[in-house]
Amino acid sequence: MIFGYPLREDYIDSNGNAWRPATEWVTRSGYGRDVVKEAWWTNRRSMYIGNTPDEEIYRYGVHAPELWANITVGAGTYYVKMKFADTPLHPFLERDKDGKPITHTVDIKINEEEVVSDMNIAQAAGGTYLAVDKIIKNVKPQNGMIEVYVIGQNENGAAIQAMEVGLMETLSE
């Protein structure tokens, strides 16, 4: 699933896999607030995204203080591949209170277990406009689902571009 992806047709990646718009996820924005307007990046953030043959997957995304998705699955052992890229629209204008480029640092929990701690997305990728994937293996569903929770660890909040969940035996790295 691609977060923030506004098109009505699946995106087909370089391996022939179909990616659908992610619409089944949650964030709390407050009473009467428009979560789509405030949290979805539905316009391409950048045409260039390095470290990937599939730039389109990383051009959209969502951001919020915290967000999560409950993925319904059957019995089995799964992997969760999360796709990230820090993509400021205006890197010289979008600055934090100290004048540094805006970056996102996240913690990730799967089924209430912390699996990634304090990951600065730009640092993990090697810079802004670069893709980085995090793969968590051997995930077992609880009550028929896998809960993926992304928590922002700085004032810029959490951000994610895409997520893939599959059975371990189908994982190709």
N, CA, C and O of each residue as an XYZ file, in Angstrom:
692
protein
N       0.832     -1.173      0.000
C       0.000      0.000      0.000
C       0.880      1.241      0.000
O       1.917      1.281      0.662
N       0.455      2.255     -0.751
C       1.168      3.526     -0.806
C       0.314      4.556     -0.072
O      -0.828      4.812     -0.452
N       0.874      5.140      0.974
C       0.157      6.144      1.751
C       0.102      7.457      0.966
O       1.101      7.889      0.391
N      -1.069      8.079      0.950
C      -1.246      9.353      0.269
C      -1.400      9.246     -1.233
O      -1.605     10.259     -1.901
N      -1.309      8.056     -1.779
C      -1.382      7.853     -3.234
C      -2.796      8.142     -3.725
O      -3.734      7.454     -3.322
N      -2.972      9.154     -4.595
C      -4.319      9.599     -4.936
C      -4.928      8.947     -6.185
O      -6.108      9.147     -6.469
N      -4.139      8.178     -6.924
C      -4.652      7.651     -8.184
C      -5.587      6.472     -7.956
O      -5.511      5.793     -6.932
N      -6.460      6.241     -8.911
C      -7.472      5.187     -8.768
C      -7.014      3.845     -9.321
O      -7.713      2.842     -9.175
N      -5.863      3.820     -9.946
C      -5.318      2.571    -10.464
C      -4.084      2.197     -9.670
O      -3.352      3.064     -9.192
N      -3.859      0.895     -9.531
C      -2.678      0.433     -8.821
C      -1.418      0.918     -9.522
O      -1.387      1.055    -10.745
N      -0.389      1.175     -8.742
C       0.937      1.432     -9.308
C       1.628      0.083     -9.460
O       1.648     -0.705     -8.514
N       2.188     -0.196    -10.617
C       2.906     -1.449    -10.857
C       4.395     -1.149    -10.774
O       4.914     -0.339    -11.541
N       5.085     -1.808     -9.834
C       6.502     -1.518     -9.625
C       7.375     -2.248    -10.635
O       6.870     -2.960    -11.503
N       8.684     -2.072    -10.520
C       9.632     -2.635    -11.491
C       9.675     -4.161    -11.460
O      10.201     -4.772    -12.389
N       9.136     -4.790    -10.415
C       9.052     -6.248    -10.342
C       7.687     -6.777    -10.765
O       7.448     -7.983    -10.711
N       6.790     -5.889    -11.184
C       5.457     -6.293    -11.598
C       4.446     -6.398    -10.474
O       3.334     -6.879    -10.690
N       4.811     -5.954     -9.270
C       3.899     -6.002     -8.127
C       2.964     -4.802     -8.129
O       3.371     -3.684     -8.444
N       1.713     -5.045     -7.777
C       0.713     -3.972     -7.720
C       0.704     -3.343     -6.332
O       0.715     -4.038     -5.317
N       0.683     -2.005     -6.311
C       0.615     -1.235     -5.069
C      -0.673     -0.436     -5.085
O      -0.938      0.299     -6.037
N      -1.475     -0.570     -4.043
C      -2.760      0.120     -3.941
C      -2.661      1.309     -2.997
O      -1.770      1.364     -2.150
N      -3.577      2.261     -3.146
C      -3.616      3.364     -2.188
C      -3.927      2.859     -0.780
O      -4.814      2.025     -0.599
N      -3.203      3.361      0.207
C      -3.454      2.997      1.608
C      -4.552      3.901      2.146
O      -4.353      5.107      2.293
N      -5.678      3.337      2.431
C      -6.791      4.119      2.973
C      -7.222      3.633      4.344
O      -8.008      4.303      5.013
N      -6.731      2.495      4.771
C      -7.143      1.907      6.056
C      -6.048      2.111      7.094
O      -5.348      1.171      7.471
N      -5.911      3.341      7.544
C      -4.955      3.660      8.602
C      -5.558      4.759      9.454
O      -6.546      5.382      9.064
N      -4.963      5.001     10.629
C      -5.582      5.886     11.614
C      -4.559      6.889     12.130
O      -3.389      6.561     12.326
N      -5.020      8.118     12.347
C      -4.301      9.110     13.135
C      -5.337      9.970     13.831
O      -6.485     10.048     13.393
N      -4.943     10.601     14.891
C      -5.863     11.490     15.600
C      -5.454     12.923     15.298
O      -4.331     13.332     15.593
N      -6.366     13.681     14.711
C      -6.040     15.067     14.364
C      -6.860     16.073     15.160
O      -6.562     17.267     15.136
N      -7.878     15.612     15.859
C      -8.699     16.513     16.655
C     -10.091     16.664     16.073
O     -10.316     16.389     14.894
N     -11.000     17.093     16.885
C     -12.397     17.234     16.485
C     -12.545     18.246     15.348
O     -12.005     19.351     15.407
N     -13.282     17.850     14.319
C     -13.605     18.740     13.215
C     -12.447     19.030     12.265
O     -12.560     19.912     11.414
N     -11.351     18.315     12.393
C     -10.178     18.543     11.554
C     -10.228     17.620     10.348
O     -10.784     16.525     10.428
N      -9.658     18.047      9.242
C      -9.618     17.272      8.004
C      -8.300     16.511      7.942
O      -7.267     17.068      7.569
N      -8.344     15.229      8.312
C      -7.125     14.422      8.371
C      -6.503     14.241      6.985
O      -5.279     14.155      6.876
N      -7.298     14.181      5.942
C      -6.736     14.041      4.596
C      -5.925     15.285      4.249
O      -4.793     15.177      3.777
N      -6.493     16.451      4.478
C      -5.801     17.700      4.175
C      -4.536     17.864      5.017
O      -3.502     18.305      4.516
N      -4.625     17.512      6.281
C      -3.525     17.754      7.203
C      -2.448     16.686      7.206
O      -1.292     16.994      7.497
N      -2.782     15.443      6.892
C      -1.824     14.352      7.068
C      -1.390     13.662      5.782
O      -0.342     13.016      5.764
N      -2.162     13.778      4.708
C      -1.819     13.067      3.475
C      -0.982     13.955      2.564
O      -1.305     15.125      2.363
N       0.089     13.399      2.016
C       0.836     14.057      0.939
C       0.332     13.448     -0.366
O       0.883     12.454     -0.838
N      -0.703     14.034     -0.948
C      -1.318     13.471     -2.154
C      -0.712     14.024     -3.437
O      -0.978     13.503     -4.521
N       0.088     15.059     -3.330
C       0.832     15.556     -4.491
C       2.255     15.039     -4.381
O       2.801     14.903     -3.286
N       2.841     14.756     -5.524
C       4.216     14.260     -5.508
C       5.111     15.248     -4.762
O       5.091     16.448     -5.038
N       5.882     14.740     -3.832
C       6.772     15.576     -3.033
C       8.047     15.903     -3.795
O       8.629     16.969     -3.595
N       8.486     15.003     -4.663
C       9.703     15.204     -5.442
C       9.664     14.254     -6.628
O       9.150     13.141     -6.515
N      10.192     14.676     -7.742
C      10.295     13.758     -8.877
C      11.491     12.831     -8.697
O      11.464     11.689     -9.157
N      12.545     13.315     -8.027
C      13.724     12.489     -7.799
C      13.655     11.852     -6.419
O      13.498     12.542     -5.411
N      13.774     10.537     -6.384
C      13.966      9.783     -5.149
C      15.058      8.764     -5.450
O      14.873      7.883     -6.290
N      16.185      8.879     -4.773
C      17.306      7.966     -5.014
C      17.198      6.686     -4.209
O      16.302      6.542     -3.377
N      18.096      5.772     -4.450
C      18.208      4.474     -3.757
C      17.088      3.506     -4.108
O      16.863      2.544     -3.373
N      16.378      3.731     -5.211
C      15.266      2.841     -5.568
C      14.998      2.882     -7.070
O      15.152      3.931     -7.695
N      14.600      1.757     -7.653
C      14.134      1.779     -9.046
C      12.667      2.209     -9.157
O      12.162      2.424    -10.259
N      11.989      2.331     -8.015
C      10.553      2.629     -7.988
C      10.284      3.929     -7.242
O       9.709      3.918     -6.154
N      10.697      5.044     -7.824
C      10.564      6.347     -7.186
C       9.118      6.707     -6.852
O       8.867      7.372     -5.847
N       8.173      6.279     -7.673
C       6.769      6.645     -7.484
C       6.243      6.221     -6.113
O       5.416      6.917     -5.524
N       6.714      5.094     -5.607
C       6.261      4.598     -4.308
C       6.599      5.583     -3.191
O       5.868      5.676     -2.205
N       7.701      6.318     -3.339
C       8.202      7.203     -2.285
C       7.808      8.668     -2.491
O       8.196      9.514     -1.686
N       7.071      8.987     -3.515
C       6.733     10.380     -3.828
C       5.545     10.917     -3.037
O       5.312     12.125     -3.019
N       4.810     10.055     -2.400
C       3.631     10.438     -1.629
C       3.901     10.098     -0.168
O       5.058      9.905      0.207
N       2.888     10.022      0.651
C       3.079      9.597      2.027
C       2.080     10.240      2.961
O       1.166     10.951      2.543
N       2.282      9.970      4.241
C       1.478     10.567      5.293
C       2.394     11.020      6.424
O       3.496     10.501      6.606
N       1.910     11.992      7.168
C       2.661     12.479      8.321
C       1.663     12.904      9.394
O       0.593     13.437      9.099
N       2.032     12.659     10.618
C       1.195     12.993     11.777
C       2.049     12.750     13.019
O       3.101     12.119     12.926
N       1.620     13.234     14.160
C       2.387     12.930     15.374
C       2.577     11.423     15.573
O       3.645     10.969     15.983
N       1.524     10.659     15.276
C       1.584      9.199     15.309
C       0.496      8.667     14.394
O      -0.519      9.327     14.175
N       0.711      7.480     13.866
C      -0.277      6.861     12.992
C      -0.104      5.357     13.063
O       0.953      4.854     13.442
N      -1.168      4.641     12.689
C      -1.079      3.191     12.701
C      -2.020      2.585     11.686
O      -2.986      3.199     11.233
N      -1.688      1.339     11.348
C      -2.518      0.553     10.436
C      -2.701     -0.832     11.039
O      -1.750     -1.427     11.547
N      -3.914     -1.335     10.983
C      -4.220     -2.692     11.415
C      -4.417     -3.527     10.157
O      -5.383     -3.335      9.418
N      -3.502     -4.446      9.922
C      -3.520     -5.270      8.715
C      -4.132     -6.619      9.056
O      -3.585     -7.364      9.869
N      -5.272     -6.936      8.435
C      -5.932     -8.216      8.666
C      -5.225     -9.289      7.849
O      -5.036     -9.138      6.642
N      -4.834    -10.380      8.520
C      -4.103    -11.467      7.868
C      -4.609    -12.811      8.388
O      -5.319    -12.879      9.391
N      -4.234    -13.861      7.694
C      -4.544    -15.210      8.141
C      -3.433    -15.750      9.025
O      -2.501    -15.031      9.386
N      -3.545    -17.017      9.365
C      -2.514    -17.655     10.181
C      -1.208    -17.708      9.387
O      -1.226    -17.823      8.162
N      -0.091    -17.624     10.082
C       1.207    -17.710      9.428
C       2.212    -16.771     10.067
O       1.935    -16.096     11.058
N       3.385    -16.756      9.461
C       4.460    -15.875      9.906
C       4.738    -14.898      8.775
O       4.873    -15.304      7.620
N       4.824    -13.617      9.099
C       4.855    -12.556      8.104
C       6.105    -11.690      8.228
O       6.824    -11.733      9.227
N       6.338    -10.907      7.181
C       7.297     -9.810      7.230
C       6.511     -8.519      7.023
O       5.450     -8.517      6.399
N       7.047     -7.426      7.553
C       6.482     -6.097      7.331
C       7.616     -5.239      6.779
O       8.618     -5.013      7.457
N       7.455     -4.766      5.554
C       8.445     -3.894      4.920
C       7.856     -2.488      4.866
O       6.826     -2.249      4.234
N       8.533     -1.568      5.543
C       8.095     -0.178      5.572
C       9.047      0.658      4.722
O      10.264      0.479      4.776
N       8.478      1.573      3.936
C       9.252      2.375      2.993
C       9.183      3.847      3.397
O       8.107      4.399      3.629
N      10.360      4.463      3.475
C      10.479      5.837      3.950
C      11.360      6.664      3.028
O      12.233      6.127      2.347
N      11.128      7.974      3.006
C      12.020      8.955      2.375
C      11.644     10.326      2.925
O      10.474     10.706      2.899
N      12.632     11.072      3.424
C      12.359     12.453      3.833
C      12.356     13.303      2.568
O      13.356     13.382      1.854
N      11.212     13.938      2.300
C      11.027     14.655      1.034
C      10.454     16.046      1.261
O       9.293     16.293      0.935
N      11.249     16.961      1.816
C      10.710     18.312      2.001
C      10.387     18.960      0.658
O      11.163     18.852     -0.290
N       9.237     19.634      0.580
C       8.863     20.308     -0.664
C       9.813     21.454     -0.977
O      10.187     21.660     -2.131
N      10.195     22.184      0.032
C      11.081     23.345     -0.130
C      12.202     23.239      0.893
O      12.100     23.820      1.973
N      13.287     22.500      0.575
C      14.315     22.241      1.586
C      14.973     23.495      2.141
O      15.526     23.454      3.240
N      14.931     24.602      1.420
C      15.539     25.822      1.934
C      14.538     26.653      2.726
O      14.924     27.540      3.488
N      13.241     26.363      2.543
C      12.206     27.094      3.262
C      11.660     26.314      4.449
O      11.341     26.897      5.485
N      11.552     24.997      4.303
C      11.012     24.158      5.370
C      12.129     23.855      6.358
O      12.930     22.944      6.148
N      12.172     24.624      7.428
C      13.219     24.494      8.441
C      12.582     24.363      9.814
O      11.473     24.846     10.043
N      13.291     23.705     10.729
C      12.794     23.627     12.093
C      13.137     24.905     12.848
O      13.681     25.845     12.268
N      12.825     24.939     14.123
C      13.029     26.158     14.917
C      14.501     26.539     15.049
O      14.808     27.688     15.368
N      15.427     25.592     14.808
C      16.862     25.879     14.861
C      17.444     26.192     13.489
O      18.655     26.369     13.354
N      16.578     26.261     12.456
C      17.039     26.570     11.110
C      17.572     25.384     10.329
O      18.119     25.558      9.241
N      17.420     24.176     10.869
C      17.892     22.971     10.189
C      16.767     22.412      9.307
O      15.591     22.626      9.601
N      17.120     21.697      8.227
C      16.077     21.096      7.388
C      15.174     20.167      8.207
O      15.638     19.464      9.105
N      13.901     20.178      7.887
C      12.944     19.326      8.595
C      13.232     17.864      8.269
O      13.338     17.476      7.105
N      13.356     17.070      9.320
C      13.501     15.625      9.171
C      12.513     14.964     10.127
O      11.986     15.600     11.039
N      12.280     13.705      9.903
C      11.366     12.939     10.745
C      12.151     11.825     11.433
O      12.903     11.093     10.789
N      11.972     11.708     12.723
C      12.568     10.625     13.501
C      11.424      9.821     14.086
O      10.507     10.378     14.691
N      11.479      8.499     13.904
C      10.336      7.662     14.280
C      10.745      6.466     15.130
O      11.865      5.964     15.047
N       9.805      6.036     15.940
C       9.830      4.723     16.571
C       8.761      3.908     15.845
O       7.764      4.457     15.377
N       8.975      2.604     15.758
C       7.993      1.725     15.126
C       7.696      0.569     16.072
O       8.601     -0.091     16.583
N       6.410      0.345     16.288
C       5.966     -0.793     17.078
C       5.132     -1.698     16.182
O       4.340     -1.232     15.363
N       5.326     -2.980     16.354
C       4.482     -3.965     15.680
C       3.895     -4.844     16.765
O       4.617     -5.453     17.555
N       2.576     -4.899     16.789
C       1.860     -5.657     17.826
C       2.379     -5.289     19.216
O       2.660     -6.157     20.041
N       2.499     -3.993     19.452
C       2.878     -3.403     20.736
C       4.344     -3.624     21.121
O       4.747     -3.225     22.214
N       5.154     -4.246     20.257
C       6.578     -4.444     20.534
C       7.387     -3.454     19.709
O       7.236     -3.382     18.490
N       8.257     -2.684     20.386
C       9.092     -1.731     19.656
C      10.121     -2.492     18.826
O      10.884     -3.298     19.357
N      10.137     -2.228     17.510
C      11.048     -2.923     16.596
C      12.070     -1.983     15.972
O      13.100     -2.433     15.470
N      11.796     -0.679     15.998
C      12.728      0.343     15.517
C      12.641      1.509     16.499
O      11.552      1.937     16.881
N      13.807      2.012     16.901
C      13.839      3.092     17.882
C      14.639      4.274     17.336
O      15.754      4.105     16.844
N      14.060      5.461     17.428
C      14.748      6.714     17.067
C      15.422      6.671     15.696
O      16.591      7.035     15.567
N      14.695      6.231     14.680
C      15.252      6.215     13.328
C      15.021      7.573     12.671
O      13.884      7.948     12.383
N      16.106      8.302     12.438
C      16.038      9.530     11.649
C      15.999      9.080     10.194
O      16.957      8.488      9.698
N      14.905      9.358      9.521
C      14.696      8.819      8.172
C      15.779      9.291      7.209
O      16.328      8.483      6.460
N      16.096     10.580      7.213
C      17.119     11.090      6.296
C      18.483     10.462      6.582
O      19.198     10.099      5.649
N      18.849     10.331      7.841
C      20.135      9.714      8.171
C      20.165      8.250      7.754
O      21.162      7.789      7.198
N      19.085      7.511      8.015
C      19.035      6.091      7.659
C      19.147      5.887      6.157
O      19.714      4.894      5.699
N      18.602      6.836      5.385
C      18.624      6.725      3.920
C      19.930      7.243      3.318
O      20.268      6.916      2.180
N      20.656      8.047      4.082
C      21.871      8.671      3.549
C      21.640     10.077      3.044
O      22.517     10.648      2.395
N      20.475     10.654      3.325
C      20.163     12.024      2.927
C      18.696     12.188      2.588
O      17.938     11.218      2.568
N      18.299     13.438      2.318
C      16.928     13.684      1.897
C      16.754     13.228      0.453
O      17.722     13.124     -0.300
N      15.526     12.963      0.085
C      15.147     12.491     -1.253
C      15.776     11.144     -1.589
O      15.968     10.815     -2.759
N      16.095     10.369     -0.561
C      16.635      9.026     -0.745
C      15.739      8.033     -0.016
O      15.275      8.302      1.092
N      15.499      6.890     -0.641
C      14.619      5.869     -0.086
C      15.378      4.972      0.889
O      16.559      4.678      0.705
N      14.667      4.549      1.922
C      15.186      3.547      2.847
C      14.029      2.638      3.247
O      12.927      3.110      3.527
N      14.281      1.350      3.270
C      13.280      0.366      3.670
C      13.709     -0.274      4.981
O      14.895     -0.508      5.216
N      12.741     -0.551      5.820
C      12.973     -1.302      7.050
C      12.117     -2.558      6.973
O      10.903     -2.480      6.785
N      12.756     -3.717      7.120
C      12.042     -4.986      7.053
C      12.072     -5.635      8.432
O      13.136     -5.843      9.014
N      10.906     -5.946      8.935
C      10.773     -6.661     10.195
C      10.281     -8.060      9.846
O       9.227     -8.227      9.233
N      11.055     -9.052     10.242
C      10.756    -10.443      9.873
C      10.118    -11.203     11.030
O      10.180    -10.796     12.190
N       9.507    -12.320     10.664
C       8.952    -13.276     11.630
C       7.893    -12.652     12.544
O       7.899    -12.860     13.757
N       7.000    -11.895     11.942
C       5.907    -11.259     12.671
C       4.722    -12.227     12.706
O       4.304    -12.756     11.676
N       4.203    -12.443     13.888
C       3.033    -13.312     14.045
C       1.817    -12.442     14.354
O       1.885    -11.560     15.210
N       0.712    -12.687     13.665
C      -0.496    -11.888     13.928
C      -1.050    -12.154     15.317
O      -0.864    -13.227     15.891
N      -1.735    -11.146     15.839
C      -2.465    -11.282     17.091
C      -3.928    -11.019     16.793
O      -4.281     -9.965     16.264
N      -4.772    -11.970     17.131
C      -6.209    -11.857     16.875
C      -6.506    -11.577     15.409
O      -7.414    -10.809     15.091
N      -5.738    -12.203     14.511
C      -5.995    -12.075     13.086
C      -5.496    -10.793     12.448
O      -5.878    -10.479     11.320
N      -4.643    -10.037     13.150
C      -4.137     -8.813     12.535
C      -2.717     -8.504     13.008
O      -2.232     -9.002     14.023
N      -2.088     -7.653     12.207
C      -0.781     -7.105     12.537
C      -0.972     -5.603     12.668
O      -1.384     -4.937     11.718
N      -0.671     -5.074     13.850
C      -0.795     -3.634     14.088
C       0.584     -3.005     13.923
O       1.533     -3.374     14.615
N       0.683     -2.056     13.002
C       1.927     -1.329     12.763
C       1.708      0.100     13.209
O       0.820      0.785     12.702
N       2.512      0.554     14.155
C       2.364      1.855     14.794
C       3.632      2.660     14.529
O       4.723      2.205     14.872
N       3.517      3.844     13.927
C       4.660      4.722     13.642
C       4.488      5.974     14.502
O       3.479      6.672     14.409
N       5.485      6.242     15.336
C       5.390      7.313     16.328
C       6.497      8.329     16.079
O       7.676      7.976     16.060
N       6.122      9.576     15.889
C       7.105     10.635     15.703
C       7.865     10.913     16.984
O       7.282     10.946     18.068
N       9.170     11.114     16.858
C      10.006     11.364     18.030
C      10.586     12.768     18.059
O      11.428     13.078     18.902
N      10.139     13.623     17.139
C      10.517     15.033     17.205
C       9.296     15.862     16.825
O       8.229     15.314     16.547
N       9.453     17.173     16.815
C       8.308     18.061     16.564
C       7.729     17.913     15.158
O       6.636     18.412     14.894
N       8.431     17.246     14.261
C       7.946     17.060     12.889
C       7.040     15.846     12.749
O       6.403     15.671     11.710
N       6.973     15.012     13.767
C       6.062     13.883     13.764
C       6.571     12.682     12.984
O       7.726     12.628     12.560
N       5.682     11.735     12.813
C       5.971     10.505     12.080
C       5.687     10.716     10.604
O       4.906     11.594     10.234
N       6.320      9.912      9.763
C       6.055      9.938      8.323
C       6.362      8.557      7.766
O       7.264      7.870      8.246
N       5.614      8.158      6.761
C       5.856      6.898      6.056
C       5.298      7.028      4.650
O       4.298      7.714      4.437
N       5.941      6.372      3.687
C       5.490      6.426      2.305
C       4.693      5.189      1.890
O       3.676      5.307      1.208
N       5.150      4.006      2.299
C       4.475      2.787      1.836
C       4.764      1.633      2.789
O       5.686      1.691      3.604
N       3.957      0.591      2.667
C       4.142     -0.596      3.496
C       3.712     -1.833      2.720
O       2.741     -1.812      1.964
N       4.451     -2.895      2.926
C       4.148     -4.191      2.323
C       4.140     -5.228      3.428
O       5.053     -5.260      4.253
N       3.123     -6.077      3.457
C       3.044     -7.166      4.416
C       2.852     -8.455      3.626
O       1.982     -8.535      2.759
N       3.662     -9.454      3.927
C       3.548    -10.715      3.209
C       4.024    -11.885      4.037
O       4.678    -11.709      5.064
N       3.694    -13.070      3.589
C       4.161    -14.274      4.263
C       5.676    -14.383      4.125
O       6.234    -14.044      3.082
N       6.336    -14.854      5.173
C       7.801    -14.944      5.187
C       8.330    -15.711      3.983
O       9.350    -15.323      3.415
N       7.662    -16.790      3.580
C       8.194    -17.601      2.476
C       8.153    -16.882      1.133
O       8.751    -17.349      0.164
N       7.448    -15.742      1.066
C       7.387    -14.985     -0.194
C       8.359    -13.799     -0.206
O       8.445    -13.087     -1.207
N       9.091    -13.579      0.889
C       9.987    -12.434      0.978
C      11.178    -12.591      0.045
O      11.904    -13.583      0.099
N      11.363    -11.595     -0.809
C      12.563    -11.535     -1.656
C      13.236    -10.202     -1.351
O      12.626     -9.142     -1.495
N      14.477    -10.261     -0.937
C      15.168     -9.027     -0.533
C      16.050     -8.521     -1.639
O      16.710     -7.493     -1.482
